[in-house]
Amino acid sequence: MKFLQSDATAVYVMLDSGAFQGYFNDNGFLMNPNKVYSMTFTSWTDVSVEDATKNIQT
């Protein structure tokens, strides 16, 4: 799970899973200021939490 927050409005926020194949519960969304967003990545292959945390980018 990844938590995101912004000081200002961010339009069309995209998450990138890098080399991992899978999907996020939300992507391409509007972020409102000072709101915490919780994102979940579902992998189509086995990936350790450590590897996912290092490689998933906003």
Order of alpha helices (4+ residues) and beta strands (2+ residues): beta-beta-beta-beta-beta-beta-alpha
